[in-house]
C-alpha cells in the first residue's frame, strides 16, 4: 500500500529496534534516554490498541510511583515525533496513541455512543483513495480514515 503512515525514520526502522529509533531521536534533540523514558517506552510498546496518556500514566505509575504525569505526556509527544506512536482522536475527543513502529496501515470504525473502535483494512478502499489522489494530481504520502456510527450493541439500546 502506497499510503502507509511513514515518518522520516521509516526507511531506517527495518534495521533498528524501537529503542534505537527513540534513542536516535532524543539525541538529535539534545535530550537523553532516562530510565523513566525507557520505562514509559517499554510499557507503551506492550500496548496492542489505543491508549490515552492517562491510561498509560496509570500503568507506568504502578511500576514506578515516582514518574509524574507530565513526564508521560512529554514522552508520548517524543514518541509521536520519532514515529513510534500515532495520536488518534475518536468520538469522545480524548487523544489516544497507538504504537506505530513497523505497523501496517489501517483505518477505524468508531461507535459514537460507546467509543468501541475496530481497526479495519480494505484493499478496495485503499486503491480507490490512490485513484482519487492521482485523478487530482496528488501523490499520497499518508492518510487516515475514521468512520463514525453506532455499533450493533448500541443500535439495540
C-alpha positions as CSV (number, residue, x, y, z in Angstrom):
1,X,0.0,0.0,0.0
2,X,1.5,3.3,-1.0
3,X,-0.4,5.2,1.6
4,X,1.0,3.8,4.8
5,X,2.0,6.3,7.5
6,X,5.7,6.8,7.4
7,X,7.9,9.1,9.4
8,X,11.3,10.4,8.4
9,X,12.9,7.4,10.1
10,X,10.8,4.8,8.4
11,X,13.5,3.9,5.9
12,X,15.9,3.1,8.7
13,X,13.4,1.4,11.0
14,X,13.7,-2.0,9.5
15,X,17.3,-2.4,10.8
16,X,16.6,-0.7,14.2
17,X,14.6,-1.5,17.3
18,X,12.0,0.9,18.7
19,X,14.6,1.8,21.4
20,X,17.2,2.6,18.7
21,X,14.7,4.9,16.9
22,X,13.8,6.6,20.2
23,X,17.5,7.0,21.3
24,X,18.5,8.5,18.0
25,X,15.6,10.9,18.1
26,X,16.2,12.2,21.6
27,X,19.9,12.5,20.9
28,X,19.2,14.6,17.8
29,X,17.0,16.8,20.0
30,X,19.8,17.1,22.6
31,X,17.8,15.0,25.1
32,X,18.6,11.8,27.0
33,X,17.0,8.4,27.3
34,X,16.3,8.5,31.0
35,X,15.2,5.4,33.0
36,X,11.8,7.0,33.2
37,X,11.5,7.4,29.5
38,X,12.7,3.9,28.9
39,X,10.1,2.5,31.3
40,X,7.4,4.6,29.5
41,X,8.6,3.3,26.1
42,X,8.6,-0.4,27.3
43,X,5.1,0.0,28.8
44,X,3.8,1.7,25.7
45,X,5.2,-0.9,23.3
46,X,3.3,-3.6,25.2
47,X,0.0,-1.9,24.1
48,X,-1.8,-3.6,21.3
49,X,-4.5,-0.9,20.8
50,X,-5.2,2.7,21.6
51,X,-4.1,4.2,24.9
52,X,-4.7,7.6,26.3
53,X,-1.9,9.5,28.2
54,X,-3.9,9.0,31.4
55,X,-4.2,5.2,30.8
56,X,-0.5,4.9,30.1
57,X,0.3,7.1,33.1
58,X,-1.8,4.7,35.4
59,X,0.1,1.7,34.1
60,X,3.6,3.3,34.4
61,X,2.8,4.7,37.9
62,X,2.1,1.2,39.1
63,X,5.6,0.2,38.0
64,X,7.3,3.4,39.3
65,X,5.3,5.7,41.5
66,X,7.9,8.5,41.1
67,X,7.1,9.1,37.5
68,X,4.9,12.2,37.0
69,X,2.0,12.6,34.7
70,X,3.8,15.4,32.8
71,X,6.7,13.1,32.1
72,X,4.3,10.6,30.4
73,X,2.7,13.4,28.4
74,X,6.0,14.8,27.2
75,X,7.4,11.4,26.4
76,X,4.3,10.5,24.3
77,X,5.0,13.6,22.3
78,X,8.5,12.4,21.7
79,X,7.2,9.0,20.6
80,X,5.0,10.8,18.1
81,X,7.8,12.9,16.9
82,X,10.0,10.0,16.1
83,X,7.3,7.9,14.5
84,X,6.9,5.3,17.3
85,X,3.4,6.5,18.1
86,X,0.5,8.0,16.2
87,X,-2.0,10.2,18.0
88,X,-5.6,9.5,17.2
89,X,-8.8,11.1,18.5
90,X,-12.2,9.3,18.3
91,X,-15.8,10.1,19.3
92,X,-15.0,11.0,22.9
93,X,-12.4,13.6,21.9
94,X,-9.7,12.1,24.1
95,X,-6.3,11.8,22.4
96,X,-5.1,8.3,22.2
97,X,-1.9,6.8,21.0
98,X,-1.2,3.7,19.1
99,X,2.1,2.0,18.5
100,X,3.3,2.9,15.0
101,X,6.7,1.1,14.8
102,X,6.6,-1.0,11.6
103,X,2.8,-1.0,11.9
104,X,0.6,-1.9,9.0
105,X,-1.7,0.9,7.8
106,X,-5.3,0.6,9.0
107,X,-8.4,2.7,9.3
108,X,-11.0,2.8,12.1
109,X,-14.7,2.2,12.7
110,X,-15.8,4.1,15.8
111,X,-19.0,3.9,17.7
112,X,-20.2,7.4,18.6
113,X,-22.1,6.1,21.6
114,X,-19.8,3.8,23.4
115,X,-16.4,4.6,21.8
116,X,-15.7,1.0,20.7
117,X,-13.1,1.1,17.9
118,X,-12.4,-1.5,15.3
119,X,-9.3,-1.4,13.1
120,X,-10.1,-2.2,9.5
121,X,-8.2,-2.8,6.3
122,X,-9.9,-2.8,2.9
123,X,-7.8,-3.1,-0.2
124,X,-10.6,-1.7,-2.4
125,X,-10.9,1.5,-0.3
126,X,-7.1,1.9,-0.3
127,X,-7.0,1.5,-4.1
128,X,-9.8,4.0,-4.6
129,X,-8.1,6.6,-2.4
130,X,-5.0,6.3,-4.5
131,X,-7.1,6.6,-7.7
132,X,-8.7,9.7,-6.4
133,X,-5.4,11.3,-5.4
134,X,-4.0,10.5,-8.9
135,X,-7.1,11.9,-10.6
136,X,-6.4,15.3,-8.9
137,X,-2.7,15.2,-9.4
138,X,-1.7,14.3,-5.8
139,X,0.9,11.8,-4.7
140,X,-0.2,10.4,-1.4
141,X,2.3,10.5,1.5
142,X,-0.2,9.2,4.1
143,X,-3.8,9.3,5.1
144,X,-6.2,8.3,7.8
145,X,-9.9,7.4,7.6
146,X,-12.1,7.2,10.6
147,X,-15.7,6.0,10.0
148,X,-18.2,7.0,12.8
149,X,-21.6,5.3,13.5
150,X,-23.3,3.0,16.0
151,X,-22.0,-0.5,16.8
152,X,-24.5,-3.3,16.9
153,X,-24.8,-3.2,20.7
154,X,-25.6,0.5,20.8
155,X,-28.1,0.2,18.0
156,X,-30.0,-2.4,20.0
157,X,-30.2,0.0,23.0
